[in-house]
């Protein structure tokens, strides 16, 4: 996809054209997936994070500068999603361990 085609698609997305988002997603999904897979090491988790990243990208497309390359912006979103998932799981594990510790103390 040429840079001008990408710019046009981003502008269309920013104007609410959902049909313009799919070609952008398809053009970048393999590289973003590979990046996420390198971070998490789990193909299923990488697929989930990829979907979440593109959902986030659609929600935040208004913040994307159409004159700049889209790929670095998508990778930044993907990295943020990955880090957020790690914080979520860490908090969940901490809460679970506190719950187990509390149950042990009560018995």
N, C-alpha and C positions, 0 to 999 in steps of 0.2 A: 504494500500500500504506500503510495507516495505521500509525502508530507502535506501537500496541498489537499489531497483527498481526506487525510486524517483531520486536518484543520476544519474542512467543510463538515465532516461528520460530527466533530466536537461541537461546532457552532449549532448544528441542527439539534443535537442532544440538549444543549443548553436552552434551546427554544422549545423543549418538550417533545421532540420527535423520538419516540421510543424505537422506531425502526432503524434509526441511525446508530443505535448503540450496539446491536448485534455484530455488524461488521468490525467495529472497533474491538469488541470482546474477542471475536474469532482471530483477529490479527495478532492479538497479544496473549491469548490464553496459554499457549505452550510455554512461552518464556516465563510468564508469571508462575505457572504451575511448577516449572523446573526450579525457580527461585524458592518457592514455598517448600518444595520437596527437599531442597538442600538445607533449609532451616529446620524442618521438623523430622525428616527422615521417614515419614509414614505416608504412603501413597493415598490412603483413605483420608487422613487428616488434611493432607495437601489439597485434595479435591474439595473438601468442605471449606477450607480456608479460601480457596480460589473462588468458590461461589459467593462467600461472604465478602471477599474483596471486590468482586464485580457489582454486588448489590450496593456496597458502600460507594463505589465509583459512580454508579448511577445517581445515588442520592447527593453526591458532592460534585457532580459534573459542573455545576455553576462556578465552582472554585478553580476549575482547571483552565489554564491559559491556553487557548487554541493555537497560539503562535509558538508554543513550546512543545517539544516532543512529549508524547503521552506516556511512553514507556517508563521513564523515571518516576513520574507521578504515580503510576499504577504500582510500581515496585515499592514506593514509599507507603502507599495504602496497604499493600500486602504485608510489609514488614510490621506495620502498626497492628494489623489484625492478628498476626502471629504473636506479637508481644502481648497484646490484650488477652489472647487465649491462654498464654502462659500465666499471666497474673490471675486470671479467673480460676484456672486449675490449681494454682498454688494456694489461693484463698480457700478453695473448696477442700483441699487436702488438709489445710490447717484447721478449718472448722470441723472436719470429720475427726481429726486427731484430738481436738479439744473435747468433742462430744464423747469419744471413747474414753478419754482420760476422766471426764466427769462421771461417766457411768461406772468406771472402775472404783473411783473414790467413794461413790455412794454405796457400794456394796460391801 
